[in-house]
Structures are given as structure tokens and as C-alpha cells.
Amino acid sequence: MGWLFGTNKTSMVSPENALPGRATRMAVPARHAVLDAPLAPPYPEGSEIADFGLGCFWGAERVFWQTPGVVTTSVGYAGGYTQNPTYEEVCTGQTGHTELVRVVFDPSRVSYEELLRVFWEGHNPTQGMRQGNDVGTQYRSAIYFHSPEQEKSALTSRDAYQKVLTESGYDKITTEIAPAGDYYFAEQYHQQYLYKNPGGYCGIGGTSVKLGDPSEWASCQAGLVPTEE
């Protein structure tokens, strides 16, 4: 069981060295403990999905379920290789996953761009494979997009936020922005954890640097130094 302790938790594991996982999917509650909406599909007609990784998913999920226009949220694992991983496996750094919040939202009530603002302002996206005192690949900042429109908005917002972060003395954004892949629900006790455990650990914390309204992002892009190598 030595794998439980992992090796270098701040370096991404290769696909061939990742833990194998299992075919059995994680059982999750039928309804959201706060929003009384389904955790798993099908979702209400017209809903859209946004996937965000911003550190420990306990506090991150609460930020989004408190956002008006959000239909439901869940926490899980994405961006890695292991099929249906357990929390203990993800913690080893040997699955490649990051802790993720899946946000199902009503686009007539809240825009994807507004959710991006909540995402950027809710954590420090310049820290690489950690978030505050939480260290490891599972805590990396990530956006997994579900459409070309989401990708464009994610990149535009990143560039706009890089500008104001740089002006405030912060380093380069390290957020992974990639197409959405497999999403694996986390264990039942992780879902809406801080509602069930009000005094529980919340590692969420931003930079205090504001991104601003989405309508301002386009004007922020002129003269930017690209954030991609």
C-alpha cells in the first residue's frame, strides 16, 4: 500500500504510471443538499455545464452554490487518467486528477462569463500545483471547457485577469485550460461538505484583485504579453 503516500505530488504522473482505477462509478446522492436539484444528469432543460478547479473542492463548491443562477453543483475529479478514482488515490498524486467543481447553470440567469469572474476572484491562479497550504497536482487551477464559446471566454478572461494581476505584483497565471474530459463524482461525504459540516476546513481564498465586468474584458486585451509559452 505504499502508493497511498505517493511520490512527487507536485509533478504530473504519466498515463502509463497512473493508478488503474476501476469500472464501478461512485454512488452519489440523488439531490443536492442545499439546492434540492439533481447531482447527476439529466439536468433541467436549457442548463449548461461549467467545470472549475480552484483548490480544495469543499470551499470551492460552496462559492458556486451560493451564486444566483446556478442550478446545481457537485464535486469530483477530472483532468487525469485513473478511471473512477477514490479520494485517497487522488491524494497520492498518482491519478493526475484535480479536485473539480461541476457547475450546472441557467444561462438565462447567470452567464458563463460571470461564473468565470467568480472562479478567478475565488482563488490565486498563479500558484502552480498548489493552492495556499494545500500542495499537490490535485489542487491545481483548471478550467475545462465544453464548447468553443466557453474556450474563447476562458482565454479572454485569463488574459484580462493576467493584466490586473501583473499590475498588482502577481506572477504568471498557471491555470490549465483544456477541453472537458471524463468527470468522476467524488464520494458522497464530499458533496456539499461545508453545508453538512459548517465548521469544516475551507481552503478557498482569492488574491483580492478584481477582474471586473465581462463587458470590460475586450478592452483589457490590448498590449498584453501572451500567457502561453
Salt bridges, closest charged atoms under 4 A:
ASP36 OD1 - ARG31 NE 3.25
ASP51 OD2 - ARG102 NH2 2.81
ASP51 OD2 - HIS146 NE2 2.82
GLU61 OE2 - HIS32 NE2 3.86
GLU89 OE2 - ARG22 NH2 2.73
GLU114 OE2 - ARG117 NH2 2.51
GLU121 OE1 - ARG117 NH1 2.78
ASP159 OD1 - ARG158 NH2 3.11
GLU167 OE2 - LYS163 NZ 2.75
GLU176 OE1 - ARG140 NE 2.89
GLU187 OE1 - HIS190 NE2 3.86
GLU228 OE2 - ARG158 NH1 2.64
GLU229 OE2 - LYS172 NZ 2.90
